[in-house]
Amino acid sequence: MHCSVRYFNVFAGYISYTVLHKHAREEVLTHAGMMMEAALAIRGYTIKEIRPLLTLQMKRDFLPQSVPSYAATQNFNSVRENHPEYTYKEAALNPTNPRDQATDWEADIIQAFRNKEFLIFIASLIAIFVTIFIVINIMLNQIVVKRVRAMAHISDEVSIGHQEVPEFSDTGKDEIADLSQSFNRMRRSLEKAMQMLGE
């Protein structure tokens, strides 16, 4: 009996811990998301509303208030007075502000994202080049190769004496069409010469 109660308590404790841990994690992520959205809103506000007002002053002196990340960081620092468990930092490998210098683990994350973006970029380029290659091959096959093969087949048939083969008809206006017209004229001339020889 005591063993069953112990197992029940362990199971109930595990379930309670899992539920509470999941709830706490979701709550932290929700708050962090809201603060992140607030920081992004401040950045946008600084770009659209504050920076244009400081244009004239910026010609004389640099004003950090015109920098979106500065505005977001300063505002978040005020929020941290009541919520010290949250931090906001626009980490960079080579920042203009020393306080935004990425730590080792932040640098690893930044590098991982850069590597991912590079791989996506390379994959996109490969996909574009493969698509272009396929499209060009299809166009060449339809516009050039298919027509030249048909003309070569007619030439082979005529060369072995099959005069009943129809002429190669091409209504295009490119070099292949010109070549087909020349080919047909040559064929007609050849047929006339053969008829004259036969007479």
Contact map, one row per residue, 1 for C-alpha under 8 A:
1111100000000000000000000000000000000000000000000000000000000000000000000000000000000000000000000000000000000000000000000000000000000000000000000000000000000000000000000000000000000000000000000000000
1111110000000000000000000000000000000000000000000000000000000000000000000000000000000000000000000000000000000000000000000000000000000000000000000000000000000000000000000000000000000000000000000000000
1111111000000000000000000000000000000000000000000000000000000000000000000000000000000000000000000000000000000000000000000000000000000000000000000000000000000000000000000000000000000000000000000000000
1111111100000000000000000000000000000000000000000000000000000000000000000000000000000000000000000000000000000000000000000000000000000000000000000000000000000000000000000000000000000000000000000000000
1111111110000000000000000000000000000000000000000000000000000000000000000000000000000000000000000000000000000000000000000000000000000000000000000000000000000000000000000000000000000000000000000000000
0111111111000000000000000000000000000000000000000000000000000000000000000000000000000000000000000000000000000000000000000000000000000000000000000000000000000000000000000000000000000000000000000000000
0011111111100000000000000000000000000000000000000000000000000000000000000000000000000000000000000000000000000000000000000000000000000000000000000000000000000000000000000000000000000000000000000000000
0001111111110000000000000000000000000000000000000000000000000000000000000000000000000000000000000000000000000000000000000000000000000000000000000000000000000000000000000000000000000000000000000000000
0000111111111000000000000000000000000000000000000000000000000000000000000000000000000000000000000000000000000000000000000000000000000000000000000000000000000000000000000000000000000000000000000000000
0000011111111100000000000000000000000000000000000000000000000000000000000000000000000000000000000000000000000000000000000000000000000000000000000000000000000000000000000000000000000000000000000000000
0000001111111110000000000000000000000000000000000000000000000000000000000000000000000000000000000000000000000000000000000000000000000000000000000000000000000000000000000000000000000000000000000000000
0000000111111111000000000000000000000000000000000000000000000000000000000000000000000000000000000000000000000000000000000000000000000000000000000000000000000000000000000000000000000000000000000000000
0000000011111111100000000000000000000000000000000000000000000000000000000000000000000000000000000000000000000000000000000000000000000000000000000000000000000000000000000000000000000000000000000000000
0000000001111111110000000000000000000000000000000000000000000000000000000000000000000000000000000000000000000000000000000000000000000000000000000000000000000000000000000000000000000000000000000000000
0000000000111111111000000000000000000000000000000000000000000000000000000000000000000000000000000000000000000000000000000000000000000000000000000000000000000000000000000000000000000000000000000000000
0000000000011111111100000000000000000000000000000000000000000000000000000000000000000000000000000000000000000000000000000000000000000000000000000000000000000000000000000000000000000000000000000000000
0000000000001111111110000000000000000000000000000000000000000000000000000000000000000000000000000000000000000000000000000000000000000000000000000000000000000000000000000000000000000000000000000000000
0000000000000111111111000000000000000000000000000000000000000000000000000000000000000000000000000000000000000000000000000000000000000000000000000000000000000000000000000000000000000000000000000000000
0000000000000011111111100000000000000000000000000000000000000000000000000000000000000000000000000000000000000000000000000000000000000000000000000000000000000000000000000000000000000000000000000000000
0000000000000001111111110000000000000000000000000000000000000000000000000000000000000000000000000000000000000000000000000000000000000000000000000000000000000000000000000000000000000000000000000000000
0000000000000000111111111000000000000000000000000000000000000000000000000000000000000000000000000000000000000000000000000000000000000000000000000000000000000000000000000000000000000000000000000000000
0000000000000000011111111100000000000000000000000000000000000000000000000000000000000000000000000000000000000000000000000000000000000000000000000000000000000000000000000000000000000000000000000000000
0000000000000000001111111110000000000000000000000000000000000000000000000000000000000000000000000000000000000000000000000000000000000000000000000000000000000000000000000000000000000000000000000000000
0000000000000000000111111111000000000000000000000000000000000000000000000000000000000000000000000000000000000000000000000000000000000000000000000000000000000000000000000000000000000000000000000000000
0000000000000000000011111111100000000000000000000000000000000000000000000000000000000000000000000000000000000000000000000000000000000000000000000000000000000000000000000000000000000000000000000000000
0000000000000000000001111111110000000000000000000000000000000000000000000000000000000000000000000000000000000000000000000000000000000000000000000000000000000000000000000000000000000000000000000000000
0000000000000000000000111111111000000000000000000000000000000000000000000000000000000000000000000000000000000000000000000000000000000000000000000000000000000000000000000000000000000000000000000000000
0000000000000000000000011111111100000000000000000000000000000000000000000000000000000000000000000000000000000000000000000000000000000000000000000000000000000000000000000000000000000000000000000000000
0000000000000000000000001111111110000000000000000000000000000000000000000000000000000000000000000000000000000000000000000000000000000000000000000000000000000000000000000000000000000000000000000000000
0000000000000000000000000111111111000000000000000000000000000000000000000000000000000000000000000000000000000000000000000000000000000000000000000000000000000000000000000000000000000000000000000000000
0000000000000000000000000011111111100000000000000000000000000000000000000000000000000000000000000000000000000000000000000000000000000000000000000000000000000000000000000000000000000000000000000000000
0000000000000000000000000001111111110000000000000000000000000000000000000000000000000100000000000000000000000000000000000000000000000000000000000000000000000000000000000000000000000000000000000000000
0000000000000000000000000000111111111000000000000000000000000000000000000000000000000000000000000000000000000000000000000000000000000000000000000000000000000000000000000000000000000000000000000000000
0000000000000000000000000000011111111100000000000000000000000000000000000000000000000000000000000000000000000000000000000000000000000000000000000000000000000000000000000000000000000000000000000000000
0000000000000000000000000000001111111110000000000000000000000000000000000000000000000000000000000000000000000000000000000000000000000000000000000000000000000000000000000000000000000000000000000000000
0000000000000000000000000000000111111111000000000000000000000000000000000000000000000000000000000000000000000000000000000000000000000000000000000000000000000000000000000000000000000000000000000000000
0000000000000000000000000000000011111111100000000000000000000000000000000000000000000000000000000000000000000000000000000000000000000000000000000000000000000000000000000000000000000000000000000000000
0000000000000000000000000000000001111111110000000000000000000000000000000000000000000000000000000000000000000000000000000000000000000000000000000000000000000000000000000000000000000000000000000000000
0000000000000000000000000000000000111111111000000000000000000000000000011011000000000000000000000000000000000000000000000000000000000000000000000000000000000000000000000000000000000000000000000000000
0000000000000000000000000000000000011111111100000000000000000000000000010000000000000000000000000000000000000000000000000000000000000000000000000000000000000000000000000000000000000000000000000000000
0000000000000000000000000000000000001111111110000000000000000000000000000000000000000000000000000000000000000000000000000000000000000000000000000000000000000000000000000000000000000000000000000000000
0000000000000000000000000000000000000111111111000000000000000000000100110000000000000000000000000000000000000000000000000000000000000000000000000000000000000000000000000000000000000000000000000000000
0000000000000000000000000000000000000011111111100000000000000000000110110000000000000000000000000000000000000000000000000000000000000000000000000000000000000000000000000000000000000000000000000000000
0000000000000000000000000000000000000001111111110000000000000000000100000000000000000000000000000000000000000000000000000000000000000000000000000000000000000000000000000000000000000000000000000000000
0000000000000000000000000000000000000000111111111100000000000000000000000000000000000000000000000000000000000000000000000000000000000000000000000000000000000000000000000000000000000000000000000000000
0000000000000000000000000000000000000000011111111110000000000000011100100000000000000000000000000000000000000000000000000000000000000000000000000000000000000000000000000000000000000000000000000000000
0000000000000000000000000000000000000000001111111111000000000000011100000000000000000000000000000000000000000000000000000000000000000000000000000000000000000000000000000000000000000000000000000000000
0000000000000000000000000000000000000000000111111111000000000000000000000000000000000000000000000000000000000000000000000000000000000000000000000000000000000000000000000000000000000000000000000000000
0000000000000000000000000000000000000000000011111111100000000000000000000000000000000000000000000000000000000000000000000000000000000000000000000000000000000000000000000000000000000000000000000000000
0000000000000000000000000000000000000000000011111111110000000000110000000000000000000000000000000000000000000000000000000000000000000000000000000000000000000000000000000000000000000000000000000000000
0000000000000000000000000000000000000000000001111111111000000000111000000000000000000000000000000000000000000000000000000000000000000000000000000000000000000000000000000000000000000000000000000000000
0000000000000000000000000000000000000000000000111111111000000000000000000000000000000000000000000000000000000000000000000000000000000000000000000000000000000000000000000000000000000000000000000000000
0000000000000000000000000000000000000000000000001111111100000000000000000000000000000000000000000000000000000000000000000000000000000000000000000000000000000000000000000000000000000000000000000000000
0000000000000000000000000000000000000000000000000111111111000010010000000000000000000000000000000000000000000000000000000000000000000000000000000000000000000000000000000000000000000000000000000000000
0000000000000000000000000000000000000000000000000011111111100000000000000000000000000000000000000000000000000000000000000000000000000000000000000000000000000000000000000000000000000000000000000000000
0000000000000000000000000000000000000000000000000000111111110000000000000000000000000000000000000000000000000000000000000000000000000000000000000000000000000000000000000000000000000000000000000000000
0000000000000000000000000000000000000000000000000000011111111110000000000000000000000000000000000000000000000000000000000000000000000000000000000000000000000000000000000000000000000000000000000000000
0000000000000000000000000000000000000000000000000000011111111110000000000000000000000000000000000000000000000000000000000000000000000000000000000000000000000000000000000000000000000000000000000000000
0000000000000000000000000000000000000000000000000000001111111100000000000000000000000000000000000000000000000000000000000000000000000000000000000000000000000000000000000000000000000000000000000000000
0000000000000000000000000000000000000000000000000000000111111100000000000000000000000000000000000000000000000000000000000000000000000000000000000000000000000000000000000000000000000000000000000000000
0000000000000000000000000000000000000000000000000000000011111110000000000000000000000000000000000000000000000000000000000000000000000000000000000000000000000000000000000000000000000000000000000000000
0000000000000000000000000000000000000000000000000000000011111111000000000000000000000000000000000000000000000000000000000000000000000000000000000000000000000000000000000000000000000000000000000000000
0000000000000000000000000000000000000000000000000000010011001111111000000000000000000000000000000000000000000000000000000000000000000000000000000000000000000000000000000000000000000000000000000000000
0000000000000000000000000000000000000000000000000000000000000111111001000000000000000000000000000000000000000000000000000000000000000000000000000000000000000000000000000000000000000000000000000000000
0000000000000000000000000000000000000000000000000110000000000011111101100000000000000000000000000000000000000000000000000000000000000000000000000000000000000000000000000000000000000000000000000000000
0000000000000000000000000000000000000000000001100110010000000011111101100000000000000000000000000000000000000000000000000000000000000000000000000000000000000000000000000000000000000000000000000000000
0000000000000000000000000000000000000000000001100010000000000011111111100000000000000000000000000000000000000000000000000000000000000000000000000000000000000000000000000000000000000000000000000000000
0000000000000000000000000000000000000000011101100000000000000000111111110000000000000000000000000000000000000000000000000000000000000000000000000000000000000000000000000000000000000000000000000000000
0000000000000000000000000000000000000000001000000000000000000000001111111000000000000000010000000000000000000000000000000000000000000000000000000000000000000000000000000000000000000000000000000000000
0000000000000000000000000000000000000000000000000000000000000001111111111100000000000000000000000000000000000000000000000000000000000000000000000000000000000000000000000000000000000000000000000000000
0000000000000000000000000000000000000000011001000000000000000000111111111110000000000000000000000000000000000000000000000000000000000000000000000000000000000000000000000000000000000000000000000000000
0000000000000000000000000000000000000011011000000000000000000000000111111111000000000000000000000000000000000000000000000000000000000000000000000000000000000000000000000000000000000000000000000000000
0000000000000000000000000000000000000010000000000000000000000000000011111111100000000001100000000000000000000000000000000000000000000000000000000000000000000000000000000000000000000000000000000000000
0000000000000000000000000000000000000000000000000000000000000000000001111111110000000000000000000000000000000000000000000000000000000000000000000000000000000000000000000000000000000000000000000000000
0000000000000000000000000000000000000010000000000000000000000000000000111111111000000000000000000000000000000000000000000000000000000000000000000000000000000000000000000000000000000000000000000000000
0000000000000000000000000000000000000010000000000000000000000000000000011111111100000011000000000000000000000000000000000000000000000000000000000000000000000000000000000000000000000000000000000000000
0000000000000000000000000000000000000000000000000000000000000000000000001111111110000011000000000000000000000000000000000000000000000000000000000000000000000000000000000000000000000000000000000000000
0000000000000000000000000000000000000000000000000000000000000000000000000111111111000000000000000000000000000000000000000000000000000000000000000000000000000000000000000000000000000000000000000000000
0000000000000000000000000000000000000000000000000000000000000000000000000011111111100000000000000000000000000000000000000000000000000000000000000000000000000000000000000000000000000000000000000000000
0000000000000000000000000000000000000000000000000000000000000000000000000001111111111110000000000000000000000000000000000000000000000000000000000000000000000000000000000000000000000000000000000000000
0000000000000000000000000000000000000000000000000000000000000000000000000000111111110000000000000000000000000000000000000000000000000000000000000000000000000000000000000000000000000000000000000000000
0000000000000000000000000000000000000000000000000000000000000000000000000000011111110000000000000000000000000000000000000000000000000000000000000000000000000000000000000000000000000000000000000000000
0000000000000000000000000000000000000000000000000000000000000000000000000000001111111100000000000000000000000000000000000000000000000000000000000000000000000000000000000000000000000000000000000000000
0000000000000000000000000000000000000000000000000000000000000000000000000000000111111110000000000000000000000000000000000000000000000000000000000000000000000000000000000000000000000000000000000000000
0000000000000000000000000000000000000000000000000000000000000000000000000000000100111110000000000000000000000000000000000000000000000000000000000000000000000000000000000000000000000000000000000000000
0000000000000000000000000000000100000000000000000000000000000000000000000000000100111111000000000000000000000000000000000000000000000000000000000000000000000000000000000000000000000000000000000000000
0000000000000000000000000000000000000000000000000000000000000000000000000001100100011111100000000000000000000000000000000000000000000000000000000000000000000000000000000000000000000000000000000000000
0000000000000000000000000000000000000000000000000000000000000000000000001001100000000111110000000000000000000000000000000000000000000000000000000000000000000000000000000000000000000000000000000000000
0000000000000000000000000000000000000000000000000000000000000000000000001000000000000011111000000001000000000000000000000000000000000000000000000000000000000000000000000000000000000000000000000000000
0000000000000000000000000000000000000000000000000000000000000000000010000000000000000001111100000001000000000000000000000000000000000000000000000000000000000000000000000000000000000000000000000000000
0000000000000000000000000000000000000000000000000000000000000000000000000000000000000000111110100001111001000000000000000000000000000000000000000000000000000000000000000000000000000000000000000000000
0000000000000000000000000000000000000000000000000000000000000000000000000000000000000000011111100001110000100100000000000000000000000000000000000000000000000000000000000000000000000000000000000000000
0000000000000000000000000000000000000000000000000000000000000000000000000000000000000000001111100000110000100100000000000000000000000000000000000000000000000000000000000000000000000000000000000000000
0000000000000000000000000000000000000000000000000000000000000000000000000000000000000000000111110000100000000000000000000000000000000000000000000000000000000000000000000000000000000000000000000000000
0000000000000000000000000000000000000000000000000000000000000000000000000000000000000000001111111101100000000000000000000000000000000000000000000000000000000000000000000000000000000000000000000000000
0000000000000000000000000000000000000000000000000000000000000000000000000000000000000000000001111101000000000000000000000000000000000000000000000000000000000000000000000000000000000000000000000000000
0000000000000000000000000000000000000000000000000000000000000000000000000000000000000000000000111111100000000000000000000000000000000000000000000000000000000000000000000000000000000000000000000000000
0000000000000000000000000000000000000000000000000000000000000000000000000000000000000000000000111111100000000000000000000000000000000000000000000000000000000000000000000000000000000000000000000000000
0000000000000000000000000000000000000000000000000000000000000000000000000000000000000000000000001111100000000000000000000000000000000000000000000000000000000000000000000000000000000000000000000000000
0000000000000000000000000000000000000000000000000000000000000000000000000000000000000000111100111111110000000000000000000000000000000000000000000000000000000000000000000000000000000000000000000000000
0000000000000000000000000000000000000000000000000000000000000000000000000000000000000000001111101111111000000000000000000000000000000000000000000000000000000000000000000000000000000000000000000000000
0000000000000000000000000000000000000000000000000000000000000000000000000000000000000000001110000001111111100000000000000000000000000000000000000000000000000000000000000000000000000000000000000000000
0000000000000000000000000000000000000000000000000000000000000000000000000000000000000000001000000000111111100000000000000000000000000000000000000000000000000000000000000000000000000000000000000000000
0000000000000000000000000000000000000000000000000000000000000000000000000000000000000000000000000000011111110000000000000000000000000000000000000000000000000000000000000000000000000000000000000000000
0000000000000000000000000000000000000000000000000000000000000000000000000000000000000000000000000000011111111000000000000000000000000000000000000000000000000000000000000000000000000000000000000000000
0000000000000000000000000000000000000000000000000000000000000000000000000000000000000000001000000000011111111100000000000000000000000000000000000000000000000000000000000000000000000000000000000000000
0000000000000000000000000000000000000000000000000000000000000000000000000000000000000000000110000000011111111110000000000000000000000000000000000000000000000000000000000000000000000000000000000000000
0000000000000000000000000000000000000000000000000000000000000000000000000000000000000000000000000000000111111111000000000000000000000000000000000000000000000000000000000000000000000000000000000000000
0000000000000000000000000000000000000000000000000000000000000000000000000000000000000000000000000000000011111111100000000000000000000000000000000000000000000000000000000000000000000000000000000000000
0000000000000000000000000000000000000000000000000000000000000000000000000000000000000000000110000000000001111111110000000000000000000000000000000000000000000000000000000000000000000000000000000000000
0000000000000000000000000000000000000000000000000000000000000000000000000000000000000000000000000000000000111111111000000000000000000000000000000000000000000000000000000000000000000000000000000000000
0000000000000000000000000000000000000000000000000000000000000000000000000000000000000000000000000000000000011111111100000000000000000000000000000000000000000000000000000000000000000000000000000000000
0000000000000000000000000000000000000000000000000000000000000000000000000000000000000000000000000000000000001111111110000000000000000000000000000000000000000000000000000000000000000000000000000000000
0000000000000000000000000000000000000000000000000000000000000000000000000000000000000000000000000000000000000111111111000000000000000000000000000000000000000000000000000000000000000000000000000000000
0000000000000000000000000000000000000000000000000000000000000000000000000000000000000000000000000000000000000011111111100000000000000000000000000000000000000000000000000000000000000000000000000000000
0000000000000000000000000000000000000000000000000000000000000000000000000000000000000000000000000000000000000001111111110000000000000000000000000000000000000000000000000000000000000000000000000000000
0000000000000000000000000000000000000000000000000000000000000000000000000000000000000000000000000000000000000000111111111000000000000000000000000000000000000000000000000000000000000000000000000000000
0000000000000000000000000000000000000000000000000000000000000000000000000000000000000000000000000000000000000000011111111100000000000000000000000000000000000000000000000000000000000000000000000000000
0000000000000000000000000000000000000000000000000000000000000000000000000000000000000000000000000000000000000000001111111110000000000000000000000000000000000000000000000000000000000000000000000000000
0000000000000000000000000000000000000000000000000000000000000000000000000000000000000000000000000000000000000000000111111111000000000000000000000000000000000000000000000000000000000000000000000000000
0000000000000000000000000000000000000000000000000000000000000000000000000000000000000000000000000000000000000000000011111111100000000000000000000000000000000000000000000000000000000000000000000000000
0000000000000000000000000000000000000000000000000000000000000000000000000000000000000000000000000000000000000000000001111111110000000000000000000000000000000000000000000000000000000000000000000000000
0000000000000000000000000000000000000000000000000000000000000000000000000000000000000000000000000000000000000000000000111111111000000000000000000000000000000000000000000000000000000000000000000000000
0000000000000000000000000000000000000000000000000000000000000000000000000000000000000000000000000000000000000000000000011111111100000000000000000000000000000000000000000000000000000000000000000000000
0000000000000000000000000000000000000000000000000000000000000000000000000000000000000000000000000000000000000000000000001111111110000000000000000000000000000000000000000000000000000000000000000000000
0000000000000000000000000000000000000000000000000000000000000000000000000000000000000000000000000000000000000000000000000111111111000000000000000000000000000000000000000000000000000000000000000000000
0000000000000000000000000000000000000000000000000000000000000000000000000000000000000000000000000000000000000000000000000011111111100000000000000000000000000000000000000000000000000000000000000000000
0000000000000000000000000000000000000000000000000000000000000000000000000000000000000000000000000000000000000000000000000001111111110000000000000000000000000000000000000000000000000000000000000000000
0000000000000000000000000000000000000000000000000000000000000000000000000000000000000000000000000000000000000000000000000000111111111000000000000000000000000000000000000000000000000000000000000000000
0000000000000000000000000000000000000000000000000000000000000000000000000000000000000000000000000000000000000000000000000000011111111100000000000000000000000000000000000000000000000000000000000000000
0000000000000000000000000000000000000000000000000000000000000000000000000000000000000000000000000000000000000000000000000000001111111110000000000000000000000000000000000000000000000000000000000000000
0000000000000000000000000000000000000000000000000000000000000000000000000000000000000000000000000000000000000000000000000000000111111111000000000000000000000000000000000000000000000000000000000000000
0000000000000000000000000000000000000000000000000000000000000000000000000000000000000000000000000000000000000000000000000000000011111111100000000000000000000000000000000000000000000000000000000000000
0000000000000000000000000000000000000000000000000000000000000000000000000000000000000000000000000000000000000000000000000000000001111111110000000000000000000000000000000000000000000000000000000000000
0000000000000000000000000000000000000000000000000000000000000000000000000000000000000000000000000000000000000000000000000000000000111111111000000000000000000000000000000000000000000000000000000000000
0000000000000000000000000000000000000000000000000000000000000000000000000000000000000000000000000000000000000000000000000000000000011111111100000000000000000000000000000000000000000000000000000000000
0000000000000000000000000000000000000000000000000000000000000000000000000000000000000000000000000000000000000000000000000000000000001111111110000000000000000000000000000000000000000000000000000000000
0000000000000000000000000000000000000000000000000000000000000000000000000000000000000000000000000000000000000000000000000000000000000111111111000000000000000000000000000000000000000000000000000000000
0000000000000000000000000000000000000000000000000000000000000000000000000000000000000000000000000000000000000000000000000000000000000011111111110000000000000000000000000000000000000000000000000000000
0000000000000000000000000000000000000000000000000000000000000000000000000000000000000000000000000000000000000000000000000000000000000001111111111000000000000000000000000000000000000000000000000000000
0000000000000000000000000000000000000000000000000000000000000000000000000000000000000000000000000000000000000000000000000000000000000000111111111100000000000000000000000000000000000000000000000000000
0000000000000000000000000000000000000000000000000000000000000000000000000000000000000000000000000000000000000000000000000000000000000000011111111110000000000000000000000000000000000000000000000000000
0000000000000000000000000000000000000000000000000000000000000000000000000000000000000000000000000000000000000000000000000000000000000000001111111110000000000000000000000000000000000000000000000000000
0000000000000000000000000000000000000000000000000000000000000000000000000000000000000000000000000000000000000000000000000000000000000000001111111111000000000000000000000000000100000000000000000000000
0000000000000000000000000000000000000000000000000000000000000000000000000000000000000000000000000000000000000000000000000000000000000000000111111111100000000000000000000000000000000000000000000000000
0000000000000000000000000000000000000000000000000000000000000000000000000000000000000000000000000000000000000000000000000000000000000000000011111111110000000000000000000000000000000000000000000000000
0000000000000000000000000000000000000000000000000000000000000000000000000000000000000000000000000000000000000000000000000000000000000000000001111111111000000000000000000000000100000000000000000000000
0000000000000000000000000000000000000000000000000000000000000000000000000000000000000000000000000000000000000000000000000000000000000000000000011111111100000000000000000000000100000000000000000000000
0000000000000000000000000000000000000000000000000000000000000000000000000000000000000000000000000000000000000000000000000000000000000000000000001111111110000000000000000000000000000000000000000000000
0000000000000000000000000000000000000000000000000000000000000000000000000000000000000000000000000000000000000000000000000000000000000000000000000111111111000000000000010000000000000000000000000000000
0000000000000000000000000000000000000000000000000000000000000000000000000000000000000000000000000000000000000000000000000000000000000000000000000011111111100000000000010000000000010000000000000000000
0000000000000000000000000000000000000000000000000000000000000000000000000000000000000000000000000000000000000000000000000000000000000000000000000001111111110000000000000000000000000000000000000000000
0000000000000000000000000000000000000000000000000000000000000000000000000000000000000000000000000000000000000000000000000000000000000000000000000000111111111000000000000000000000000000000000000000000
0000000000000000000000000000000000000000000000000000000000000000000000000000000000000000000000000000000000000000000000000000000000000000000000000000011111111100000011110000000000000000000000000000000
0000000000000000000000000000000000000000000000000000000000000000000000000000000000000000000000000000000000000000000000000000000000000000000000000000001111111110000000000000000000000000000000000000000
0000000000000000000000000000000000000000000000000000000000000000000000000000000000000000000000000000000000000000000000000000000000000000000000000000000111111111000000000000000000000000000000000000000
0000000000000000000000000000000000000000000000000000000000000000000000000000000000000000000000000000000000000000000000000000000000000000000000000000000011111111111010000000000000000000000000000000000
0000000000000000000000000000000000000000000000000000000000000000000000000000000000000000000000000000000000000000000000000000000000000000000000000000000001111111111010000000000000000000000000000000000
0000000000000000000000000000000000000000000000000000000000000000000000000000000000000000000000000000000000000000000000000000000000000000000000000000000000111111110000000000000000000000000000000000000
0000000000000000000000000000000000000000000000000000000000000000000000000000000000000000000000000000000000000000000000000000000000000000000000000000000000011111110000000000000000000000000000000000000
0000000000000000000000000000000000000000000000000000000000000000000000000000000000000000000000000000000000000000000000000000000000000000000000000000000000001111111000000000000000000000000000000000000
0000000000000000000000000000000000000000000000000000000000000000000000000000000000000000000000000000000000000000000000000000000000000000000000000000000000001111111110000000000000000000000000000000000
0000000000000000000000000000000000000000000000000000000000000000000000000000000000000000000000000000000000000000000000000000000000000000000000000000000000001100111110000000000000000000000000100000000
0000000000000000000000000000000000000000000000000000000000000000000000000000000000000000000000000000000000000000000000000000000000000000000000000000000000000000011111000000000000000000000000000000000
0000000000000000000000000000000000000000000000000000000000000000000000000000000000000000000000000000000000000000000000000000000000000000000000000000000001001100011111100000000000000000000000000000000
0000000000000000000000000000000000000000000000000000000000000000000000000000000000000000000000000000000000000000000000000000000000000000000000000000000001000000000111110000000000000000000000000000000
0000000000000000000000000000000000000000000000000000000000000000000000000000000000000000000000000000000000000000000000000000000000000000000000000000000001000000000011111000000000000001000000000000000
0000000000000000000000000000000000000000000000000000000000000000000000000000000000000000000000000000000000000000000000000000000000000000000000000000011001000000000001111100000000010001000000000000000
0000000000000000000000000000000000000000000000000000000000000000000000000000000000000000000000000000000000000000000000000000000000000000000000000000000000000000000000111110000000010000000000000000000
0000000000000000000000000000000000000000000000000000000000000000000000000000000000000000000000000000000000000000000000000000000000000000000000000000000000000000000000011111000010011000000000000000000
0000000000000000000000000000000000000000000000000000000000000000000000000000000000000000000000000000000000000000000000000000000000000000000000000000000000000000000000001111100010000000000000000000000
0000000000000000000000000000000000000000000000000000000000000000000000000000000000000000000000000000000000000000000000000000000000000000000000000000000000000000000000000111110110000000000000000000000
0000000000000000000000000000000000000000000000000000000000000000000000000000000000000000000000000000000000000000000000000000000000000000000000000000000000000000000000000011111111000000000000000000000
0000000000000000000000000000000000000000000000000000000000000000000000000000000000000000000000000000000000000000000000000000000000000000000000000000000000000000000000000001111111000000000000000000000
0000000000000000000000000000000000000000000000000000000000000000000000000000000000000000000000000000000000000000000000000000000000000000000000000000000000000000000000000000111111100000000000000000000
0000000000000000000000000000000000000000000000000000000000000000000000000000000000000000000000000000000000000000000000000000000000000000000000010011000000000000000000000001111111110000000000000000000
0000000000000000000000000000000000000000000000000000000000000000000000000000000000000000000000000000000000000000000000000000000000000000000000000000000000000000000000000111111111111000000000000000000
0000000000000000000000000000000000000000000000000000000000000000000000000000000000000000000000000000000000000000000000000000000000000000000000000000000000000000000000000000111111111100000000000000000
0000000000000000000000000000000000000000000000000000000000000000000000000000000000000000000000000000000000000000000000000000000000000000000000000000000000000000000000000000001111111110000000000000000
0000000000000000000000000000000000000000000000000000000000000000000000000000000000000000000000000000000000000000000000000000000000000000000000000000001000000000000000011100000111111111000000000000000
0000000000000000000000000000000000000000000000000000000000000000000000000000000000000000000000000000000000000000000000000000000000000000000000000000000000000000000000000100000011111111100000000000000
0000000000000000000000000000000000000000000000000000000000000000000000000000000000000000000000000000000000000000000000000000000000000000000000000000000000000000000000000000000001111111110000000000000
0000000000000000000000000000000000000000000000000000000000000000000000000000000000000000000000000000000000000000000000000000000000000000000000000000000000000000000000000000000000111111111000000000000
0000000000000000000000000000000000000000000000000000000000000000000000000000000000000000000000000000000000000000000000000000000000000000000000000000000000000000000000110000000000011111111100000000000
0000000000000000000000000000000000000000000000000000000000000000000000000000000000000000000000000000000000000000000000000000000000000000000000000000000000000000000000000000000000001111111110000000000
0000000000000000000000000000000000000000000000000000000000000000000000000000000000000000000000000000000000000000000000000000000000000000000000000000000000000000000000000000000000000111111111000000000
0000000000000000000000000000000000000000000000000000000000000000000000000000000000000000000000000000000000000000000000000000000000000000000000000000000000000000000000000000000000000011111111100000000
0000000000000000000000000000000000000000000000000000000000000000000000000000000000000000000000000000000000000000000000000000000000000000000000000000000000000000000000000000000000000001111111110000000
0000000000000000000000000000000000000000000000000000000000000000000000000000000000000000000000000000000000000000000000000000000000000000000000000000000000000000000000000000000000000000111111111000000
0000000000000000000000000000000000000000000000000000000000000000000000000000000000000000000000000000000000000000000000000000000000000000000000000000000000000000000000000000000000000000011111111100000
0000000000000000000000000000000000000000000000000000000000000000000000000000000000000000000000000000000000000000000000000000000000000000000000000000000000000000001000000000000000000000001111111110000
0000000000000000000000000000000000000000000000000000000000000000000000000000000000000000000000000000000000000000000000000000000000000000000000000000000000000000000000000000000000000000000111111111000
0000000000000000000000000000000000000000000000000000000000000000000000000000000000000000000000000000000000000000000000000000000000000000000000000000000000000000000000000000000000000000000011111111100
0000000000000000000000000000000000000000000000000000000000000000000000000000000000000000000000000000000000000000000000000000000000000000000000000000000000000000000000000000000000000000000001111111110
0000000000000000000000000000000000000000000000000000000000000000000000000000000000000000000000000000000000000000000000000000000000000000000000000000000000000000000000000000000000000000000000111111111
0000000000000000000000000000000000000000000000000000000000000000000000000000000000000000000000000000000000000000000000000000000000000000000000000000000000000000000000000000000000000000000000011111111
0000000000000000000000000000000000000000000000000000000000000000000000000000000000000000000000000000000000000000000000000000000000000000000000000000000000000000000000000000000000000000000000001111111
0000000000000000000000000000000000000000000000000000000000000000000000000000000000000000000000000000000000000000000000000000000000000000000000000000000000000000000000000000000000000000000000000111111
0000000000000000000000000000000000000000000000000000000000000000000000000000000000000000000000000000000000000000000000000000000000000000000000000000000000000000000000000000000000000000000000000011111
